[in-house]
Amino acid sequence: MDLPATLVSFPSTHAAAFLPFSDDPSRDVRPEYIPQQYTSADSFIRSGPRDLVVHMFNISAPQLKPVHGVKQALSTPEAVQWQEAMDAEVAGLAADNKMVPGHLPSGTKGLTTLFVFSRPFKPDPSAPSGTRQIFKTRLCANGKQTYGYLPWETTCTTPQLYAFRLAFIFGSIFSLKMSHFDVSQAFMNAKLDVPVWVSFPAGYTYQGFGGALLHYALYGLKVAGASWQRLVKVFMLSFMFGEVTFRQSSHDDCIYFIYTDLVKAMCVVYVDDFILVASTELEDAFWAAFRARFLAKHLGEVTSVLQMRVRQDQAGIYLCQSRQIKDLMANNNITAHSFRTPMDPKLIIKKPADPDLSLVPSYRSILGSLLWLARGSRPDCYYPVIYLAQFVSCPSEESMKALIRIAQYMDSTAHYSLAFYYPETPVKVITMFCYSDADLARDLENDARSYSGSVIFLAGMILQWHSGRQTITEVSSTGSEYVAASTAAQRLVSLMFMLTEIFGSITHRIDSQQPLDSDLDHAIQYLDRAATDIHFDMPSLQTTSVLRRLLDKQNKPADGLTSVRPNSPTIPDELSTDEITPLKFQNNRNREYISTASAQPRLELPIPLLLDNDACRSIVEHHLLSEKVKHVIIRFHVLRDFVRLNWIRCARVPSPRNLADPYTKPVPPVKDMQPYFIQMFQQYMAMGKAQAAVIQK
């Protein structure tokens, strides 16, 4: 039997795995996943139960051809089953008073509808194969609908990907349980402002009626998404746990949170999927209210988000996309090959004058899959994917080869997971910092534009990363670094607004009228901070000790925050100054403590923006403009305003330790990597011990 290269998915009654296989199944399928009565995968495929074989190996069969339309469904051997499925769908809607079957009024033309047919397999312990095929239909709206609505009046918004990472970080900080809830027929729960007459598909009637008066939304109805989102908002804001309720984020409508002294919870809503991060008591209360309002399912602890696998253990939470990587390899017939880096560090591709347009469909398909993987859980591949995206309309053999290499690298490192570790000690302050970097005119073969890169950490865990080609051509490294820092600062401030809304903030204000010993002072502050938050030893700590001794010689106090200026607010009794911040300021002559602190950890401001270009920092902090940067567009000077408002504080980081560097150029071979970067990858890419040992070699 000739079998296409695909993925093997085993039902839960046997095991759960995703394995590639080729024309010889017995060679690639592990025997432990085959029922014991069969000696090999080949014998199982040839003589095993047909429904289980189809379910496990995704083999197309004549009786599983897709069904389109009522006429085709009623002409198949399964006509009786399809008729029962359609009747059950309409009867269910009528029983819930979502529609009232009847005859359309004279002169009324109802909105047309259609049935969507599917035949999924469901676990059934009583069946010999452990699964049972069912016949399922869904009634959806069809036909021309009234136009003129604004987008936000018709669509259901979805959260940004970083919202899920924020929820994982929130859960890891406070050691909360993560639960997954799903609403069945979600859009059909939203009541319409005005009832709508619909007509059933041609060839189908229900109890002699050819239509129905629709009181609730159907899938496919133009306003269904927005109506459902409004219903979710009403439910979430009306839910009460004791005397507290959820608040909706004003920066992302899909994030709801509770943050008080006794109760902490966060819920991220993706259409009909609810990811709740909360205590067991709040989860139980939420589930009781949830199932009373919706036809819902409690899927237990979170195991997947947007098809990304989520794993939890005693150390932390891990996000992995190994199945999508295997799927990418199989669907595009890419041969496995092991690479140590996703891209050749010396690779520079010139846009071809005569591109091979026959490569466009496959190039777009692979690129789209890689972009989703890189945005989801593989920041190590983000820059190479962004770089190769410029050839999507003009691919060549060289760019296609580089794209396939990224897929092969991901396949060889499919076990990498994005890690969110539980803190070893209770968190006393929420720290956030951002690395920014730029690579000047690396792509000289095309437009000589520089690339900006940034990576943002929250409580020592990676939250967001970015890589992109700059919109203007810079002629100096200072200019490119300044543009990159300004772009990173805008992203950082956007997140700051959202996080301060959730956590509140603690601000260490610095009087801008008195200059700081920035080189020494900033180095101590932010190198200490990074070492504390990222949880591994930094070689730069030796330098920090030298700087401390230099400051001691100048007789500068070593614990600036232990004494507060008389006119500053008093520090609450619940928190000592050491609990407010993990670092000791070295100069207290112009600092004061301003706090909205309570018993809860707060976000610490200003947020460090770590740069490796001293000239760039001088432009930001001291407004020093040289001839090389006077041409910079004025909108990039917004970074100065952020610093003046005490939202961001620029700090110096040595170039070999700038974690934004991999987002501006290809990652070098492991043998050329700094030990700091090896530690970084071990930290937030959660590599296994064996792989870490290989890298260190």
C-alpha positions in Angstrom: 0.0 0.0 0.0 1.4 3.4 -1.0 1.0 5.8 1.9 1.6 9.6 1.7 4.1 11.1 4.0 1.9 12.5 6.8 1.5 12.5 10.6 0.4 9.6 12.7 -2.0 10.5 15.5 -2.9 7.7 17.9 -6.2 7.7 19.8 -6.0 8.1 23.6 -6.9 4.5 24.1 -3.6 3.4 22.7 -1.2 6.3 23.1 -0.7 9.9 22.0 2.1 10.5 19.6 2.9 12.2 16.3 5.3 10.4 14.1 6.2 10.8 10.4 6.1 7.7 8.2 6.9 7.0 4.6 6.0 4.4 2.0 7.1 1.6 4.4 5.0 2.0 7.5 6.7 -0.8 9.4 10.0 1.1 9.2 8.8 4.3 10.8 6.0 3.5 13.2 7.1 2.4 16.7 5.6 -1.0 17.6 4.5 0.1 21.1 1.7 2.1 19.5 0.3 -0.8 17.5 -2.4 -3.1 19.2 -0.7 -6.2 20.6 -2.5 -8.7 18.3 -0.7 -7.3 15.2 3.0 -8.2 14.7 3.9 -5.1 12.7 2.5 -1.8 11.5 2.2 -3.2 8.0 0.0 -6.1 9.1 -2.1 -3.7 11.2 -2.7 -1.4 8.2 -3.6 -4.4 6.0 -5.9 -6.3 8.4 -6.7 -4.0 11.3 -10.2 -2.3 11.9 -10.7 0.1 9.1 -12.0 3.0 11.3 -8.9 2.8 13.6 -6.5 2.5 10.7 -8.1 5.6 9.1 -8.0 7.5 12.3 -4.4 6.6 13.1 -2.9 7.0 9.7 -5.2 9.6 8.1 -5.7 7.3 5.1 -8.4 8.5 2.7 -11.0 5.9 1.8 -13.9 6.0 -0.7 -16.6 6.1 2.1 -14.9 9.1 3.7 -15.2 11.5 0.7 -16.3 14.9 1.8 -20.0 15.7 1.6 -21.1 19.0 0.3 -24.8 19.9 0.3 -28.0 18.2 1.4 -28.6 16.6 -2.0 -25.2 14.8 -2.0 -25.6 13.7 1.7 -29.0 12.1 1.0 -27.7 10.3 -2.1 -24.9 8.5 -0.1 -25.3 5.1 1.6 -25.3 7.0 4.9 -28.4 9.0 3.9 -30.3 7.9 7.0 -27.5 8.9 9.3 -27.2 12.3 7.7 -30.9 12.9 7.9 -30.9 12.1 11.6 -27.9 14.4 12.1 -29.6 17.3 10.3 -32.8 16.8 12.3 -30.9 16.6 15.5 -29.1 19.9 14.7 -32.4 21.8 14.0 -34.2 20.1 17.0 -31.4 21.2 19.3 -31.7 24.8 18.2 -35.5 24.7 18.5 -35.3 23.1 22.0 -33.1 25.9 23.2 -35.4 28.5 21.8 -32.7 29.7 19.5 -35.0 29.4 16.5 -38.7 28.7 16.0 -39.4 26.5 12.9 -42.3 27.8 10.8 -43.4 29.0 7.4 -41.9 32.2 6.1 -44.5 35.0 6.0 -45.8 35.9 2.6 -43.5 38.2 0.7 -40.6 37.5 3.0 -37.3 36.1 1.6 -35.4 34.4 4.4 -31.7 34.5 4.8 -30.4 31.3 3.1 -28.5 28.7 5.2 -26.4 25.6 4.6 -25.4 22.5 6.4 -21.7 21.7 7.1 -21.1 17.9 7.2 -18.3 16.1 9.1 -17.6 12.6 10.3 -15.2 12.8 13.2 -14.0 9.9 15.3 -14.9 9.9 19.0 -13.4 7.7 21.8 -15.6 4.7 22.6 -14.3 2.1 25.0 -17.0 -0.3 24.0 -15.9 -0.4 20.4 -13.2 -2.9 19.4 -11.0 -0.2 18.0 -11.6 2.2 20.9 -13.1 4.8 18.6 -16.5 5.3 16.9 -17.3 7.3 13.8 -20.2 9.8 14.2 -22.2 11.9 11.8 -22.3 15.6 12.6 -23.8 18.6 10.9 -23.9 22.3 11.7 -26.5 24.8 10.3 -24.7 28.0 9.2 -25.9 31.3 7.6 -25.3 31.7 3.9 -26.2 34.2 1.2 -25.9 37.9 0.9 -26.1 39.9 4.1 -26.5 43.6 4.8 -23.2 45.5 4.4 -22.1 48.8 5.9 -21.1 47.6 9.4 -17.8 48.7 10.8 -15.3 45.9 11.4 -15.6 46.1 15.2 -19.3 45.8 14.9 -19.1 42.4 13.2 -15.9 40.7 14.2 -14.8 38.8 17.3 -11.4 40.1 18.3 -8.7 37.7 19.4 -5.8 38.2 21.8 -2.2 38.7 20.8 0.1 35.7 21.1 2.0 37.4 24.0 -1.3 37.4 26.0 -0.9 33.6 26.4 2.7 34.0 27.5 1.6 36.7 29.9 -0.9 34.3 31.4 1.8 31.6 31.8 4.1 34.1 33.5 1.3 35.2 35.7 0.6 31.6 36.7 4.3 30.8 37.3 4.8 33.9 39.4 1.9 33.0 41.8 1.9 29.2 41.3 -1.6 29.2 40.1 -3.5 26.4 38.3 -4.2 26.7 34.6 -7.5 25.4 33.3 -9.1 25.2 29.9 -12.8 25.7 29.2 -14.5 25.4 25.8 -18.0 26.6 24.8 -20.0 24.4 22.4 -21.7 26.3 19.6 -20.4 29.6 21.0 -21.8 32.0 18.5 -25.2 30.6 18.9 -25.4 31.8 22.5 -25.6 35.5 21.4 -29.1 36.8 21.1 -29.9 39.0 18.1 -31.2 42.5 18.5 -33.8 41.8 15.8 -35.1 38.3 15.0 -34.2 37.1 11.5 -36.2 34.7 9.2 -34.0 32.0 7.6 -34.8 29.4 5.0 -33.5 25.9 5.3 -31.2 24.5 2.5 -32.9 23.3 -0.6 -34.0 19.7 -0.3 -34.5 19.8 3.5 -37.5 20.5 5.7 -38.1 20.1 9.4 -41.5 18.8 10.4 -42.9 20.2 7.1 -41.4 23.7 7.7 -39.1 25.2 5.2 -37.7 27.9 7.5 -37.5 29.3 11.0 -37.5 32.6 12.9 -34.0 33.0 14.3 -33.6 34.6 17.7 -29.9 33.8 18.3 -26.9 34.0 16.0 -25.8 31.3 13.7 -22.3 30.6 12.5 -21.8 32.6 9.3 -24.1 35.4 10.4 -22.3 38.7 9.9 -22.8 40.0 13.4 -22.4 36.7 15.2 -18.8 37.3 16.3 -19.3 40.7 17.8 -22.5 39.6 19.5 -20.7 36.7 21.1 -17.9 38.9 22.3 -20.4 41.3 24.0 -22.0 38.3 25.7 -18.6 37.1 27.0 -17.9 40.6 28.4 -21.2 40.7 30.2 -20.6 37.2 31.7 -17.0 37.9 32.8 -17.7 41.2 34.4 -20.7 39.9 36.2 -18.9 36.9 37.7 -18.2 37.4 41.4 -15.8 35.5 43.6 -16.6 36.6 47.1 -16.6 40.4 46.7 -14.2 40.7 43.7 -15.0 40.6 40.0 -12.9 40.3 36.9 -11.7 43.5 35.2 -11.3 43.8 31.4 -7.9 45.1 30.2 -8.3 48.3 28.3 -5.4 47.4 26.1 -6.5 43.9 25.1 -10.3 43.2 25.2 -9.6 39.4 25.5 -7.7 39.7 28.8 -9.6 39.6 32.1 -7.9 39.7 35.5 -8.4 39.9 39.3 -5.5 41.3 41.3 -6.1 41.9 45.0 -4.4 41.0 48.3 -6.2 37.7 48.5 -7.3 36.8 45.0 -5.2 36.7 41.8 -6.5 35.4 38.5 -6.3 35.9 34.8 -8.4 34.7 31.9 -7.5 34.9 28.2 -10.4 34.4 25.9 -9.8 33.2 22.3 -13.3 33.2 20.8 -14.8 30.1 22.5 -11.7 28.9 24.4 -11.1 30.2 27.9 -7.7 29.9 29.5 -8.1 30.5 33.2 -5.2 31.0 35.5 -6.4 30.9 39.1 -6.6 29.1 42.4 -8.5 25.9 42.7 -11.3 27.6 44.7 -11.8 30.3 42.1 -11.7 27.7 39.3 -14.5 25.7 40.9 -16.6 28.8 41.3 -16.0 29.9 37.8 -16.8 26.5 36.3 -20.1 26.4 38.3 -21.1 29.7 36.8 -19.7 28.9 33.4 -21.7 25.7 32.8 -24.8 27.3 34.2 -24.6 29.9 31.5 -23.2 28.1 28.5 -23.1 24.6 27.1 -19.5 24.1 28.0 -16.8 21.6 28.5 -14.1 21.5 31.2 -11.0 20.3 29.4 -8.9 20.1 32.6 -5.5 21.5 32.9 -4.2 23.4 29.8 -2.5 20.9 27.4 -2.7 23.0 24.2 -3.2 26.6 23.2 -3.8 27.3 19.5 -2.4 23.8 18.7 0.7 24.6 20.8 1.4 21.9 23.3 1.6 23.1 26.9 3.3 20.9 29.5 3.6 21.6 33.3 5.8 20.0 35.9 7.3 21.0 39.3 9.8 23.3 37.7 7.6 25.3 35.4 5.4 25.6 32.3 6.7 24.7 28.8 5.3 25.7 25.4 6.2 23.5 22.4 5.2 23.2 18.8 6.8 19.9 17.9 3.7 18.6 16.2 3.4 21.6 13.9 7.0 21.2 13.0 6.5 17.5 12.1 3.4 18.5 10.2 5.4 21.2 8.2 8.0 18.6 7.3 5.5 16.1 6.1 3.1 18.3 4.2 6.0 19.9 2.2 7.9 16.6 1.7 11.0 18.1 3.4 13.8 15.6 4.1 15.1 15.6 7.6 18.6 17.0 8.1 20.4 18.1 11.3 21.7 21.7 11.5 23.2 23.5 14.4 22.0 26.9 13.3 18.8 28.0 11.5 20.7 30.0 8.9 24.2 30.3 7.6 25.8 33.3 9.3 27.5 34.5 6.1 24.4 34.1 3.9 23.3 37.2 2.0 20.8 36.7 -0.8 20.2 39.2 -3.6 16.7 39.5 -5.0 16.8 37.8 -8.4 16.1 39.8 -11.5 14.2 36.9 -13.0 12.5 35.0 -10.1 11.2 31.5 -10.4 7.5 32.1 -10.0 6.8 28.4 -9.9 8.3 28.4 -6.4 5.9 31.0 -5.1 3.1 28.7 -3.8 5.4 26.3 -1.9 7.6 29.2 -0.7 4.5 31.0 0.7 3.2 27.8 2.3 6.5 27.0 4.1 7.2 30.6 5.0 3.7 31.0 6.6 4.2 27.9 8.7 7.6 29.0 9.8 6.4 32.4 10.7 3.7 31.0 13.0 6.2 28.7 14.7 8.7 31.5 15.1 6.1 33.8 16.6 4.7 31.1 18.9 7.6 29.4 20.6 10.7 29.6 18.5 12.4 33.0 19.0 15.7 31.5 17.9 14.4 31.3 14.3 12.6 34.6 14.2 15.2 36.7 12.4 15.9 34.1 9.6 12.2 33.9 8.9 11.8 37.6 8.8 14.8 38.0 6.6 13.6 35.4 4.0 10.1 36.9 4.0 11.3 39.7 1.6 11.6 37.1 -1.1 8.0 35.8 -0.9 7.1 37.3 -4.3 10.5 36.7 -5.9 11.8 33.4 -4.6 14.9 31.7 -6.0 16.6 28.4 -5.5 18.9 30.0 -3.0 16.2 31.5 -0.9 14.1 28.3 -1.0 17.1 26.3 0.1 17.7 28.7 3.1 14.0 28.4 4.0 14.1 24.6 4.0 17.2 24.8 6.2 15.2 26.6 8.8 12.5 23.9 8.7 15.2 21.2 9.0 16.8 23.0 11.9 13.4 23.2 13.7 12.8 19.6 13.0 16.2 18.6 14.5 15.4 20.8 17.6 11.7 20.1 17.8 12.1 19.2 21.5 12.9 22.9 22.3 10.3 24.4 24.5 9.7 28.0 25.7 10.1 27.8 29.4 8.3 29.8 32.2 9.9 28.7 35.5 8.3 28.9 38.9 10.3 31.3 41.1 12.4 29.7 43.9 11.3 32.4 46.3 8.1 34.5 46.6 8.2 37.4 44.1 8.4 40.8 45.9 8.5 43.0 42.8 7.6 42.5 39.1 10.7 43.4 37.1 10.7 44.0 33.4 13.5 44.8 31.0 14.2 45.0 27.3 17.3 44.4 25.2 17.6 46.3 22.0 20.1 46.0 19.1 20.6 46.8 15.5 22.8 45.6 12.6 23.9 48.4 10.3 23.3 47.8 6.6 23.8 44.1 6.6 21.7 43.6 3.5 23.9 45.6 1.1 22.9 43.4 -1.8 19.3 44.8 -1.7 18.4 48.1 -0.1 21.2 48.5 2.6 18.5 48.8 5.3 19.5 47.9 8.9 17.6 45.4 11.0 16.2 46.1 14.5 15.8 43.5 17.1 14.5 43.5 20.7 13.4 41.0 23.3 11.4 41.8 26.4 11.5 39.8 29.7 9.0 39.9 32.5 10.0 38.5 35.9 13.0 36.9 34.2 10.8 35.1 31.6 10.6 35.9 27.9 7.4 37.8 27.0 7.9 39.2 23.5 10.5 39.4 20.8 10.7 41.4 17.6 12.9 41.6 14.5 12.3 43.7 11.5 13.9 45.8 8.7 14.1 49.5 9.5 11.8 51.8 7.5 14.6 54.3 6.8 18.2 53.8 5.6 20.7 54.7 8.2 24.3 55.7 7.5 25.8 55.2 10.9 25.6 52.5 13.6 24.5 55.1 16.1 21.6 56.1 14.0 20.5 52.5 13.4 20.8 51.8 17.1 18.8 54.9 18.0 16.0 53.9 15.6 16.0 50.3 17.0 15.9 51.6 20.6 13.0 53.9 19.8 11.0 51.1 18.1 11.7 48.8 21.1 10.7 51.6 23.5 7.3 52.0 21.9 6.6 48.3 22.2 7.9 48.4 25.8 5.7 51.3 26.8 2.6 49.7 25.2 3.2 46.6 27.4 4.0 48.8 30.4 0.5 50.4 30.2 -1.2 47.1 30.2 0.9 45.6 33.0 0.6 48.6 35.3 -3.1 48.3 34.8 -2.9 44.8 36.1 -0.1 45.0 38.7 0.2 48.6 39.6 3.6 50.1 39.8 6.5 51.1 42.0 8.6 54.1 40.7 12.1 55.0 41.5 12.2 58.6 40.5 15.4 60.3 39.5 15.8 64.0 39.4 16.7 64.8 35.9 18.2 68.2 36.9 21.2 66.5 38.5 23.3 64.3 36.3 24.1 60.7 37.2 27.3 58.8 37.0 25.7 56.8 34.3 28.5 54.5 33.3 29.2 53.2 36.7 25.8 53.6 38.2 23.8 52.0 35.3 26.2 49.1 35.0 25.7 48.1 38.6 22.0 48.6 38.6 21.1 46.7 35.5 23.7 44.0 35.4 22.6 43.1 39.0 19.0 43.1 37.9 19.6 40.8 34.9 21.5 38.4 37.0 18.7 38.3 39.6 15.8 38.0 37.2 17.2 35.6 34.6 18.4 33.2 37.3 21.9 32.3 36.1 25.3 33.5 36.8 26.6 36.3 34.6 30.3 36.7 33.9 29.8 40.4 34.2 29.3 40.2 38.0 33.1 40.3 38.4 33.0 43.7 36.6 30.2 44.8 38.9 32.4 44.0 41.9 35.2 46.2 40.5 32.8 49.0 40.0 31.5 48.7 43.6 35.1 49.1 44.9 35.5 52.2 42.7 32.4 53.7 44.1 33.5 52.8 47.6 36.7 54.7 47.1 34.6 57.8 46.3 32.8 57.3 49.7 29.4 57.0 48.1 26.8 55.2 50.1 26.0 51.6 49.1 22.3 51.5 50.0 20.6 54.5 48.6 17.1 53.2 49.1 17.5 52.6 52.8 16.8 56.2 53.5 13.9 58.0 51.8 13.6 61.7 51.2 11.5 63.3 53.8 8.9 64.6 51.3 8.3 61.2 49.7 5.4 59.0 50.7 6.0 56.6 53.6 6.8 53.0 52.9 4.1 50.6 54.0 4.8 48.5 57.0 4.2 45.3 54.9 7.2 46.0 52.7 10.7 46.9 53.6 12.9 48.7 51.2 14.7 45.5 50.3 11.4 43.9 49.4 10.6 46.8 47.1 13.6 46.4 44.9 16.2 43.6 44.6 19.0 46.0 43.8 20.9 48.5 45.9 21.3 51.9 44.3 24.8 53.3 44.7 24.0 57.0 44.7 21.0 58.4 46.6 21.6 62.1 46.4 18.7 62.7 44.0 16.4 59.6 44.2 13.1 59.3 45.9 10.7 56.4 46.4 7.2 56.9 44.9 4.9 54.0 45.3 1.4 52.7 44.8 2.5 49.6 46.7 0.3 47.3 48.6 0.8 43.7 49.8 1.0 42.7 46.1 4.0 42.7 43.9 4.1 45.7 41.6 5.7 46.5 38.3 8.9 48.3 38.9 9.5 51.6 36.9 11.5 52.9 35.1 12.0 49.9 32.9 15.6 49.2 31.8 16.2 49.4 28.1 19.6 47.8 27.6 21.8 49.1 24.8 25.3 48.4 23.7 25.9 51.7 22.0 27.2 54.5 24.2 26.6 57.2 21.6 22.9 56.2 21.4 22.5 56.4 25.2 24.1 59.9 25.1 21.6 61.1 22.5 18.7 59.8 24.7 19.9 60.9 28.1 21.8 64.1 27.4 20.2 65.2 24.1 23.6 65.2 22.4 23.2 65.2 18.6 26.1 64.6 16.2 26.2 65.2 12.5 25.6 61.4 12.0 22.1 61.5 13.6 20.7 64.9 12.9 18.8 63.5 9.9 16.9 61.0 12.0 13.1 61.5 11.6 11.7 63.3 14.6 9.2 60.6 15.4 12.1 58.4 16.7 12.8 61.0 19.4 9.8 59.8 21.3 12.3 57.7 23.3 13.5 60.9 25.0 10.0 61.6 26.2 9.7 58.1 27.6 12.9 58.7 29.6 11.9 62.1 30.7 8.6 60.7 32.0 10.5 58.1 34.0 8.9 55.2 32.2 12.2 53.9 30.7 15.8 54.1 31.8 18.5 53.4 29.2 21.4 51.3 30.5 24.5 49.9 29.0 25.0 46.2 28.3 28.2 44.8 26.8 27.7 43.7 23.2 28.6 40.1 23.8 25.8 39.9 26.3 23.1 41.7 24.4 20.3 39.2 24.1 18.7 41.1 21.2 21.7 40.3 19.0 20.2 37.1 17.5 17.2 39.2 16.3 19.4 41.3 14.0 21.6 38.7 12.4 21.9 35.0 12.1 23.0 33.1 15.2 26.6 32.0 14.9 27.7 28.3 15.3 27.7 27.0 18.8 31.4 26.8 19.0 31.6 30.6 18.4 28.8 31.5 20.8 29.5 33.2 24.1 28.9 31.2 27.2 26.3 33.8 28.1 24.2 32.9 25.0 24.5 29.2 25.7 23.1 29.8 29.2 20.4 32.0 27.7 19.2 29.2 25.3 19.3 26.7 28.1 17.2 29.0 30.2 14.3 30.1 28.1 14.4 27.5 25.4 14.3 24.7 28.0 16.6 22.3 26.2 17.0 18.8 27.6 20.1 17.9 29.6 21.5 15.8 26.8 21.2 18.6 24.3 22.7 21.1 26.7 25.7 18.9 27.2 26.2 18.7 23.4 26.0 22.5 23.1 28.6 23.0 25.9 31.0 20.7 24.0 
